[in-house]
Amino acid sequence: MSSRNRLWVALTAPGVAWLAVFFALPFYAVACVAFGSIDPIFRDAVPQWNPLNWDFTQALNVLDSIVSGPLRGVVTRTLVYVVIAMATSFALGFPIAYYLARHAGKRRLMLLTLIVLPFWVNYLMRMLAWVNLLSPSGFAQRALSFFGINYNWLDGSPITVILGLVYGYVPFLILPLYATLERIDWRLVDAARDLGATSRQAFRLVTVPLASAGLVAAGILIALPMFGDYYTNDLLSRSPNTEMLGNQIDFYINNSSEPQNGAVLVMFLSGMLLIGLSWYLRNTARIGRERVR
């Protein structure tokens, strides 16, 4: 092995070790619980550390519950909430990222700081601030009451949960979008305009394709934590009518005698997200090859 290769091995070894110890091993432990057995007396999950002896019976039961049982509504609701929250995040975040990349000028650093600054505060504290804001005596309700509208934001409202998800994750969409848009050669857009394209046509035919990788990356970056989120719903709703997949996992693991079901749901959620992540990596590699050509 050459000295150059040894250098790269030495540089990557700490990262690989970190992922192995703090991601791969815990994930394997979850799989061992999901495909293990249940103690017949104490009803506790018994991990099966040997993959050759994994039992998929309980996993198939949970999968059947997802397809046609009580968990079907939870999975569907989670998917709907995440899709609406992602669409709202794009509607809010893309114009901000576009402005920062093309028009902010010297104010760019200040505006980026203002976007990131609230997220130096702990997530729990930020959600508790929303609870105070949306409470019956909070500012939002008082403002609506001025127009004769009475709305209980914290009484199991899907709107509140979706707004909480948007608030919690939209900065993680803005930053990669800004990084992508900032690297675009805007002379291509100007050239399209010179050739007769309208502003909308130039945006649709030039800006969006050039930013496609960043759009997909930003979407996946916020979708991954949204699917597993349970804190937002716990703090802003606490209603079974707005329960998401993350809440169901939390219930199985911490508040029931069926932790194995929670582990199976973790594996199911990981599989869903792995499909989206694999598609993103494949798409990114394809775009990279096309650019090289």
Steps between C-alpha positions, in 0.01 A plus 500: 500500500636839401549779749214694338259208549614456859431869562143468371445185707623682809273797430188289442558250783363724783181570305450136411560398863253763621230379262566137591481558877221759516286405200560151365518322837191672651308435179600134513382487862160638392481234230583231756212620718261528204573148378554346843247341730274587793557369850192282572487601867604864523400587140830683447676509165788252482759600236620232263861586426550223244345606166460135403245460780296812434123454525294716261159402638444818701638714221244349259222566754601866526527526122149355470381762751660772285336371181150431627493545879500782755848624403385576147339825613815605689727439200259675262466797734878525537545495123233770450644724773855467367397568139301811598779621731759447225289685243449789744871503584590522129243776446655699785863398469569509127421873452719580802789289369457650152509854636806426712685345206420762237386827655620524862844635413684639802203421725537127431706412809272699731186337360652151524589570862145613575363179346732273699501700825171367648628146456778557746221459755411147607223337294293430812513864606395616153200266499404610850506858372253392234280343768494834679434685173208274401343454846147640560658805662782524248560762234366291209164435666464862613570617144235264359251599770531860381338383174243286681676171430542248779735214420657261747847449355613249761196271499623235258519727196679359193573856390695564819708184460580582136594858588726365775673268254549785253640730766729230634658395172469777238850643572647160412336544161607861447870443560564222242275679252699818547828309459373352171355822360808697599715279273278550194653695213234768464637593160312194369173650622590836345582323173158332502337840550705645213379219275138596563402294803271662754594514866278201575638299208859576601421397855328178394743397224831622643493574874296199614701237303828649623370494858335155476767318702475758778120484495506122545770519767310766696177301476662181627687690771175621658293190417732265691451662843133589433404135454650406837396816685293448814588797721309751288177305525553429870540868583252660259219245494519188721195367317454152349341673202835651401724212601792441265730205446763642734239526780401138443862388524547703818186344650604144422851544636437715808136455602392150407597137542569462128844652436553249219223670303682830541822345369314357200355844423851647519615247242197575282561874517871452431417290194267771366761771549775281355304472176476879473865546592612238247299674229663833590853355491433329169352817353794708627749258345312513169502881498873496577569268206293717266692810604832326435383414148 
